[in-house]
Amino acid sequence: MTRIRIALQFTLILFLACFVFHSCAPEKPKREEVLYQQYCASCHILPKIEHLPKAIWKNGVLPDMLARMEIEEMHRGPNQVQSGFRPKIKLADWISLEKYIVEMAPEELEPTKIPTSEFLDSFEPRTLALDEQNGALISYLQASGNGNQIFYGDIQGHLNAYDFQSQNIDTLFNGSTPITWYNQSDSLAIITEVGILDPSEQEHGKLISKKNGEVKPINHVLHRPVHTLMEDLDGDGKVEIVVSEFGDETGQLSILIQEESGKYKKRTLLNQPGCIRTLCQDMDKDGKLDLITLTSQGNESITILYQTENLKFRAEKVLEFSPVYGSSWFELVDYNKDGYDDIITVNGDNADKSYVHKPYHGMRIHLNDGANSFSEAYFYPLYGATRVLARDFDRDGDLDFGLISSFPDYENAPELSFVYLDNLDAATFDFSTKTLEEPNVGRWFLMDALDADQDGDEDIVLSSFTYVFTPVPETLSKLWEEDNVDLLVLENKLIE
């Protein structure tokens, strides 16, 4: 009897242990959750379902996602082959995945709290018309390296320089497709044409060189190039050309290296679409220039390409964002003055299949720990943030920021199409929000800084792009069509 009792007690203890272990064990994720993690993170980091409302998922993102996948049971004809990586999925799994996402998504997003602002009184606004046509279609804007000229290009392919002192306009180049960048180095100039402005897999981009009065194309296929860096990266006396080929479903970061013959050899540095801007800096302090590039188009990230030897690079992704963020621009600055470059990003591109005011749009300050590991230290919410400019405009020793939103909430907060953040305390990220009294005389798209009035301080120049790619109030569309405002110059009143 004693043995039987002991056996029964042991069996009971074993049963209880198994019950406790089973009850404490984590539940297996649902099949739909596994499908979401498997397929929605196959091309980029996993987006949060709650970042988009049901209607956007159902009518915009999911149909676009399906177009970028391959249903195993569906046969594609020989003329239906499409470019880019396309994950395969069974039809039943797609139906389950689609239903799960729509069920889990919120009806609407939580609104962003509109920051308290006051009028910007430290700058004097002045509008400029650069031609006789109403509206503005400026696709490129950049201050000259010296003097008080601003370079600008439009979607017709015209590249000009405007001199603020003489008010003269010099024609630099007449192309055939939208101008997206212009570089100058000694006697060499490079003009970048995007080819096709709207999303496309067609590779019609161009680089045109101007040297000693001779204009000729650089004969390489380019896929919607939007930014070009011209720099002697290996110190051999010849400049290399780094091209951000935004592309569409495919694209790349490429480098053109000049050979002894004078021709350029092209090599891919980063094989992914959405490359927007590339800067160079010695990020690891080894005496060699490295490349820092921002990519969007799904795989949104900042990548440092460390130069290991002459024009050989090792890529390391240091920041990564959700594919619904719409990363648009970045600045490389030492925000906290510790000797290491920090990264300022803005995300807010909203001209896609997920147009809705998003509370995670805005500016972020990512601080460098000294080993090029970056962490988000500050977030300023701003619907549709697309450009950031970091300068010490008031010369008080810290960085202030100019922000453009090309996709603001025109109905409820139209004044937030341009925001000036006056840095009151850099250590605590205390900023004062300043806005314009007449913020919407143009649809602000690009921005740079220079001493336009030659009084010793830096002014801000905004350019307008009145092509309507998202809903805006009819009154504003009419205003932009009937008025002739190309630039808005904000003259700094620091020195008078």
Secondary structure, DSSP 8 states (H G I E B T S, - for coil): -HHHHHHHHHHHHHHHHHHHHHHHS-----HHHHHHHHHTTSSSS---GGGS-HHHIIIIIHHHHHHTSEETTS---GGG--SS---EE-HHHHHHHHHHHHHHS-SS--------EEE--SEEEEEE-SSSSSS-BEEEEEE-SSTTEEEEEETTSEEEEEETTT--EEEEEE-SS-EEEEEEETTEEEEEE-S-SSS-S---EEEEEEETTEEEEEEEEESSEEEEEEE-SSSSSS-EEEEEE--SSS-EEEEEEE-TTS-EEEEEEE--S-EEEEEEE-TTSSSS-EEEEEE-TTS-EEEEEEEEETTEEEEEEEEE--TTS-EEEEEEE-TT-SSS-EEEEEE----STT-S--TT-EEEEEEE-SSS-EEEEEEEE-TTEEEEEEE-TT-SSS-EEEEEESS--TTT-GGGGEEEEEEEETTTTEEEEEE-SSTTSS-EEEEEEE-TT-SSS-EEEEEEB----S---HHHHHHHHH----EEEEEE-S--
